[in-house]
Amino acid sequence: MAELHVLDTQVFEEVAYPYFLMRQMIDMYRQHCLVLDDGEHLHGYVLAATSILNRDSWILGLCVSTDRRGEGLGRDLMTEILIRLRDDGIRVVRLTVEPGNTVAVALYECLGFVPEQPDNGFRSEYFGPGEHRLVMRLDLPAAA
C-alpha cells in the first residue's frame, strides 16, 4: 500500500489521492484493482470503482511509473480491467483525463472510449479551479 501511494503521488502530484482515501478505495474495490509488480518494485496500477446495481464503473486511477512508460503497460492494465469489468456485468465505464494529456486521450480512444456528452466531454474545473477534465465513456458488450 505504501509503495502504491508513493507511485500515485509521483505520477499525479497535486491531484494524487491522499493515503487514507486510496486505502479505503482499495478496501472497497479490491476485486477491480490490478497492480504491475516485478517482485521488487511496483510499476503501475489501475483501480475501478463499480456499482453492480447500476452496472457501471469509473476508472479512478491508471498509473505507470515514468521509467516503464512507452512499453504498453497502461494498455495492458486497461485491457485486463475492461475484461474483468465486462465479465462482472458492468455495462458502462467512465474515466476522466486532463485534456492536454494527448498520450492518455489517444490510449483511451484506441480502447474505444469516446467523450461523454454534453460539450464533447469537457468539464470545466471538474477537480477545482483550473483543473479541467475530459469525461470519456465506453459501453461494454455483454460477456459471452
C-alpha beads as a LAMMPS data file, in Angstrom:
LAMMPS data file: protein, C-alpha beads

144 atoms
143 bonds

1 atom types
1 bond types

-500.0 500.0 xlo xhi
-500.0 500.0 ylo yhi
-500.0 500.0 zlo zhi

Masses

1 110.0

Atoms # bond

1 1 1 0.000 0.000 0.000
2 1 1 2.789 2.432 0.858
3 1 1 4.550 1.801 -2.478
4 1 1 1.260 2.255 -4.336
5 1 1 0.729 5.623 -2.657
6 1 1 4.290 6.734 -3.461
7 1 1 3.804 5.840 -7.137
8 1 1 0.436 7.619 -7.271
9 1 1 1.976 10.745 -5.709
10 1 1 4.984 10.720 -8.056
11 1 1 2.790 10.473 -11.141
12 1 1 -0.251 12.562 -10.190
13 1 1 1.476 15.094 -7.910
14 1 1 -1.059 17.642 -6.589
15 1 1 -4.095 15.585 -7.674
16 1 1 -2.808 12.325 -6.153
17 1 1 -5.119 10.561 -3.748
18 1 1 -4.442 11.052 -0.042
19 1 1 -3.166 7.842 1.548
20 1 1 -6.287 7.281 3.669
21 1 1 -8.606 7.616 0.671
22 1 1 -6.559 5.284 -1.501
23 1 1 -6.527 2.751 1.350
24 1 1 -10.325 2.852 1.632
25 1 1 -10.874 2.713 -2.139
26 1 1 -8.699 -0.370 -2.400
27 1 1 -10.556 -1.961 0.511
28 1 1 -13.879 -1.254 -1.224
29 1 1 -12.889 -2.126 -4.790
30 1 1 -10.150 -4.724 -4.275
31 1 1 -11.600 -7.029 -6.943
32 1 1 -11.077 -4.268 -9.517
33 1 1 -7.586 -3.161 -8.506
34 1 1 -4.714 -4.542 -10.578
35 1 1 -1.034 -3.840 -9.989
36 1 1 2.113 -4.370 -12.043
37 1 1 4.784 -5.709 -9.729
38 1 1 8.005 -7.458 -10.714
39 1 1 8.546 -8.837 -7.220
40 1 1 10.776 -5.950 -6.237
41 1 1 9.056 -2.793 -7.443
42 1 1 5.575 -1.617 -8.250
43 1 1 5.398 -0.289 -11.817
44 1 1 1.733 0.553 -12.221
45 1 1 -1.842 0.097 -11.204
46 1 1 -5.413 0.526 -12.333
47 1 1 -8.345 0.948 -9.953
48 1 1 -12.013 0.864 -10.907
49 1 1 -14.979 1.721 -8.687
50 1 1 -18.052 -0.273 -9.550
51 1 1 -21.759 -0.212 -8.962
52 1 1 -23.198 -3.619 -9.714
53 1 1 -26.717 -2.288 -9.134
54 1 1 -26.329 0.283 -11.928
55 1 1 -23.867 -1.899 -13.862
56 1 1 -21.425 0.956 -14.283
57 1 1 -17.875 1.773 -13.284
58 1 1 -15.398 4.635 -13.047
59 1 1 -11.686 4.185 -13.613
60 1 1 -10.347 6.022 -10.563
61 1 1 -6.719 5.682 -11.459
62 1 1 -4.392 4.376 -14.137
63 1 1 -0.759 4.866 -13.359
64 1 1 2.530 3.628 -14.835
65 1 1 5.906 4.586 -13.401
66 1 1 7.834 7.043 -15.540
67 1 1 10.691 4.574 -16.143
68 1 1 8.310 1.999 -17.686
69 1 1 6.218 4.238 -19.927
70 1 1 6.039 3.501 -23.621
71 1 1 6.061 -0.284 -23.064
72 1 1 2.293 -0.780 -23.408
73 1 1 1.780 -1.403 -19.695
74 1 1 -1.053 1.134 -19.420
75 1 1 -2.820 -0.526 -22.339
76 1 1 -2.289 -3.951 -20.752
77 1 1 -3.733 -2.795 -17.430
78 1 1 -6.736 -1.180 -19.097
79 1 1 -7.395 -4.159 -21.353
80 1 1 -7.380 -6.547 -18.394
81 1 1 -9.577 -4.380 -16.165
82 1 1 -12.097 -3.898 -19.000
83 1 1 -12.296 -7.677 -19.476
84 1 1 -12.874 -8.158 -15.758
85 1 1 -15.477 -5.410 -15.589
86 1 1 -17.344 -6.861 -18.572
87 1 1 -17.217 -10.348 -17.055
88 1 1 -18.645 -8.925 -13.815
89 1 1 -21.647 -7.493 -15.676
90 1 1 -20.533 -3.873 -15.948
91 1 1 -22.106 -2.188 -18.987
92 1 1 -20.627 1.369 -18.891
93 1 1 -17.127 2.528 -17.924
94 1 1 -16.215 6.180 -17.460
95 1 1 -12.985 7.990 -16.685
96 1 1 -11.588 11.482 -16.549
97 1 1 -8.403 12.685 -18.176
98 1 1 -6.586 16.007 -18.279
99 1 1 -7.457 17.489 -21.701
100 1 1 -3.824 18.236 -22.566
101 1 1 -2.675 14.680 -21.865
102 1 1 -2.764 13.657 -25.517
103 1 1 -0.985 10.340 -24.897
104 1 1 -3.627 9.219 -22.383
105 1 1 -6.501 10.507 -24.541
106 1 1 -5.117 8.561 -27.523
107 1 1 -4.813 5.409 -25.406
108 1 1 -8.410 5.670 -24.231
109 1 1 -9.682 6.395 -27.740
110 1 1 -7.775 3.360 -29.047
111 1 1 -9.586 1.259 -26.416
112 1 1 -12.947 2.579 -27.662
113 1 1 -13.642 5.378 -25.189
114 1 1 -15.422 8.448 -26.554
115 1 1 -16.067 11.852 -24.985
116 1 1 -19.261 11.781 -22.956
117 1 1 -21.812 14.392 -23.904
118 1 1 -22.654 17.189 -23.426
119 1 1 -19.857 19.501 -24.528
120 1 1 -17.760 16.735 -26.107
121 1 1 -16.736 15.529 -22.652
122 1 1 -15.126 18.773 -21.467
123 1 1 -15.834 19.610 -17.816
124 1 1 -14.531 22.987 -16.690
125 1 1 -12.913 22.968 -13.236
126 1 1 -14.036 19.369 -12.644
127 1 1 -11.375 18.883 -9.937
128 1 1 -11.395 22.522 -8.789
129 1 1 -10.115 25.851 -10.087
130 1 1 -8.007 25.370 -13.213
131 1 1 -8.411 21.576 -13.085
132 1 1 -10.359 20.863 -16.270
133 1 1 -11.056 17.297 -17.351
134 1 1 -12.487 15.307 -20.213
135 1 1 -15.053 12.702 -19.223
136 1 1 -14.819 9.697 -21.511
137 1 1 -17.165 6.720 -21.764
138 1 1 -17.039 3.163 -23.045
139 1 1 -20.111 0.970 -23.467
140 1 1 -19.107 -2.647 -22.870
141 1 1 -20.678 -5.534 -24.757
142 1 1 -22.278 -8.300 -22.737
143 1 1 -19.933 -11.078 -21.673
144 1 1 -20.016 -14.116 -23.955

Bonds

1 1 1 2
2 1 2 3
3 1 3 4
4 1 4 5
5 1 5 6
6 1 6 7
7 1 7 8
8 1 8 9
9 1 9 10
10 1 10 11
11 1 11 12
12 1 12 13
13 1 13 14
14 1 14 15
15 1 15 16
16 1 16 17
17 1 17 18
18 1 18 19
19 1 19 20
20 1 20 21
21 1 21 22
22 1 22 23
23 1 23 24
24 1 24 25
25 1 25 26
26 1 26 27
27 1 27 28
28 1 28 29
29 1 29 30
30 1 30 31
31 1 31 32
32 1 32 33
33 1 33 34
34 1 34 35
35 1 35 36
36 1 36 37
37 1 37 38
38 1 38 39
39 1 39 40
40 1 40 41
41 1 41 42
42 1 42 43
43 1 43 44
44 1 44 45
45 1 45 46
46 1 46 47
47 1 47 48
48 1 48 49
49 1 49 50
50 1 50 51
51 1 51 52
52 1 52 53
53 1 53 54
54 1 54 55
55 1 55 56
56 1 56 57
57 1 57 58
58 1 58 59
59 1 59 60
60 1 60 61
61 1 61 62
62 1 62 63
63 1 63 64
64 1 64 65
65 1 65 66
66 1 66 67
67 1 67 68
68 1 68 69
69 1 69 70
70 1 70 71
71 1 71 72
72 1 72 73
73 1 73 74
74 1 74 75
75 1 75 76
76 1 76 77
77 1 77 78
78 1 78 79
79 1 79 80
80 1 80 81
81 1 81 82
82 1 82 83
83 1 83 84
84 1 84 85
85 1 85 86
86 1 86 87
87 1 87 88
88 1 88 89
89 1 89 90
90 1 90 91
91 1 91 92
92 1 92 93
93 1 93 94
94 1 94 95
95 1 95 96
96 1 96 97
97 1 97 98
98 1 98 99
99 1 99 100
100 1 100 101
101 1 101 102
102 1 102 103
103 1 103 104
104 1 104 105
105 1 105 106
106 1 106 107
107 1 107 108
108 1 108 109
109 1 109 110
110 1 110 111
111 1 111 112
112 1 112 113
113 1 113 114
114 1 114 115
115 1 115 116
116 1 116 117
117 1 117 118
118 1 118 119
119 1 119 120
120 1 120 121
121 1 121 122
122 1 122 123
123 1 123 124
124 1 124 125
125 1 125 126
126 1 126 127
127 1 127 128
128 1 128 129
129 1 129 130
130 1 130 131
131 1 131 132
132 1 132 133
133 1 133 134
134 1 134 135
135 1 135 136
136 1 136 137
137 1 137 138
138 1 138 139
139 1 139 140
140 1 140 141
141 1 141 142
142 1 142 143
143 1 143 144
